[in-house]
Amino acid sequence: IISATNKDLSIRIKEQRFRNDLFYRLNTIRIHLPPLRERPNDIALLANFFLKQHIKHQKRTLEFSDDCLDGLRTYQWPGNVRELKGVIDYSVTMATGSLITADDFPEFLLSKENRNRDTSESRRHPFEGSQDFGLLSKALQHTEKEVIKGVLQQAKNRSEAIKILGISRRTFYTKLKQYDLD
């Protein structure tokens, strides 16, 4: 069993919010993987990995501009690697040429408040004291809506849009209604 958590389970055990017998069974080999914001050198590697996956499936030549990769490094990635993958998916869809630039990023990534947070305290506890829960969910919904809008503009018809998005017809029409795009 491979499991992951962002909680300190030893504290949860003391609070009787996690079973200690389960902890000892799961804790055979412990691997600590710091969040993406603490591994800025991994961002370009992961971004290129996700981009290569798209290139394989779409048979399209794409690469990142240098300023684009710099922009990815300055963002704090509260949604970690999943959020990075979502941004790359979005950027690939929005890119019109063979070069992905910062203009192809979702708006939330480029806002001033999301760039260059340098205090070590904000790196350690980015949401401490924040009342805006659901940030990742909101960002993903915004990204999903923008991707669907972009595909609708580029596709010849809705059937082609469904194929490009790789979702079922039912999901497609549900999303159109959800985001008021029909």
C-alpha positions in Angstrom: 0.0 0.0 0.0 1.3 3.4 -1.0 -0.3 6.2 0.9 0.2 10.0 1.2 -0.8 12.7 3.6 0.0 16.3 4.4 -0.9 15.9 8.0 1.4 14.9 10.9 0.0 11.5 11.8 2.0 11.2 15.1 0.1 14.3 16.3 -3.2 12.8 15.0 -2.5 9.6 17.0 -1.9 11.6 20.2 -5.2 13.4 19.5 -6.8 10.0 18.9 -7.8 11.1 15.4 -5.8 8.4 13.7 -5.4 4.7 14.7 -1.8 3.9 15.9 -2.0 0.3 14.7 -2.8 1.4 11.2 0.0 4.0 11.3 2.6 1.3 12.2 1.4 -0.9 9.4 1.5 1.8 6.8 4.8 3.3 8.1 7.1 0.5 6.9 9.1 2.6 4.5 8.6 6.4 5.0 9.4 8.7 2.1 9.1 12.4 2.7 8.5 14.4 -0.5 8.5 18.1 0.1 5.8 20.2 -1.6 6.5 21.6 -5.1 7.0 25.1 -3.8 10.1 23.8 -1.9 11.5 22.2 -5.0 11.6 24.9 -7.6 14.2 23.0 -9.7 11.7 20.2 -10.2 9.1 22.5 -11.8 10.7 22.7 -15.2 11.3 19.0 -15.2 7.7 18.2 -14.4 6.3 20.8 -16.7 8.4 19.3 -19.6 7.3 15.8 -18.6 3.6 16.8 -18.8 4.2 18.6 -22.1 5.9 15.5 -23.6 2.8 13.5 -22.7 0.7 15.9 -24.6 3.0 15.9 -27.6 2.8 12.1 -27.8 -1.0 12.1 -27.8 -1.6 15.1 -30.0 1.4 14.6 -32.4 2.0 18.4 -32.1 5.3 20.1 -31.7 5.3 22.3 -28.6 7.9 23.8 -26.3 8.0 26.4 -23.4 9.5 29.8 -23.8 12.1 30.7 -21.2 10.0 33.4 -19.6 7.2 30.9 -19.3 9.3 28.5 -17.2 10.5 31.4 -15.1 6.8 32.2 -14.4 6.1 28.7 -13.4 9.0 28.8 -10.9 7.7 31.9 -9.2 4.3 30.6 -8.4 3.7 28.9 -5.0 1.7 25.8 -6.2 -0.7 25.3 -3.4 -2.2 22.5 -5.4 1.2 20.9 -5.8 2.0 18.7 -8.8 -1.7 18.1 -9.7 -2.1 21.9 -10.1 1.0 22.1 -12.2 -0.3 19.4 -14.5 -3.7 21.3 -14.8 -1.8 24.5 -15.8 0.2 22.6 -18.4 -3.0 21.0 -19.8 -4.6 24.4 -19.9 -1.6 26.0 -21.6 -1.3 23.3 -24.2 -4.9 23.8 -25.1 -4.6 27.6 -25.2 -1.4 27.7 -27.2 -2.0 28.6 -30.8 1.6 28.1 -32.1 4.4 25.8 -31.3 5.7 27.9 -28.4 3.9 28.1 -25.1 4.3 31.5 -23.5 3.1 33.1 -20.2 0.1 34.5 -22.2 -1.1 30.9 -22.5 -1.3 30.5 -18.7 -4.6 30.8 -16.7 -5.1 34.3 -15.3 -4.8 33.2 -11.6 -1.3 32.1 -12.2 -0.2 35.5 -13.4 -1.9 37.7 -10.7 0.5 39.7 -8.5 -0.6 38.1 -5.3 0.4 34.6 -6.6 3.9 35.6 -7.7 7.1 36.0 -5.7 6.0 35.2 -2.2 9.4 35.2 -0.5 8.8 35.0 3.2 9.8 31.6 4.7 6.7 31.7 6.8 4.4 31.9 3.8 6.3 29.0 2.2 5.9 26.9 5.3 2.2 27.7 6.0 0.7 29.3 2.9 -2.9 29.0 4.1 -2.5 29.8 7.8 -5.0 32.4 8.7 -6.6 32.3 5.3 -10.4 32.2 5.2 -10.4 31.5 1.4 -10.8 27.7 1.6 -11.3 25.9 -1.7 -8.7 27.8 -3.6 -7.6 24.8 -5.6 -11.2 23.9 -6.4 -11.9 27.5 -7.6 -8.7 27.6 -9.6 -9.4 24.2 -11.2 -13.0 25.2 -12.1 -11.7 28.5 -13.6 -9.1 26.6 -15.6 -11.6 24.0 -16.8 -14.0 26.7 -18.0 -11.2 28.5 -19.8 -10.0 25.3 -21.5 -13.5 24.4 -22.6 -14.0 28.0 -24.0 -10.7 27.8 -25.8 -11.5 24.4 -27.3 -14.9 25.6 -28.4 -13.3 28.5 -30.2 -10.8 26.3 -32.0 -12.9 23.3 -32.8 -14.9 23.0 -36.0 -17.9 21.7 -34.1 -19.0 20.3 -30.7 -18.1 16.7 -31.6 -14.6 17.8 -32.4 -14.5 19.7 -29.1 -15.6 16.6 -27.2 -12.9 14.6 -28.9 -10.1 17.2 -28.2 -11.2 17.4 -24.5 -11.3 13.6 -24.2 -14.6 13.6 -22.2 -18.0 12.0 -22.8 -20.7 13.8 -24.6 -22.8 13.8 -21.4 -19.9 15.4 -19.4 -19.3 17.9 -22.1 -22.9 19.1 -22.1 -23.0 19.1 -18.2 -19.9 21.3 -18.2 -21.4 23.7 -20.8 -24.5 24.1 -18.6 -22.4 24.4 -15.4 -20.2 27.2 -16.9 -23.0 28.8 -18.8 -21.2 28.2 -22.2 -24.2 27.0 -24.3 
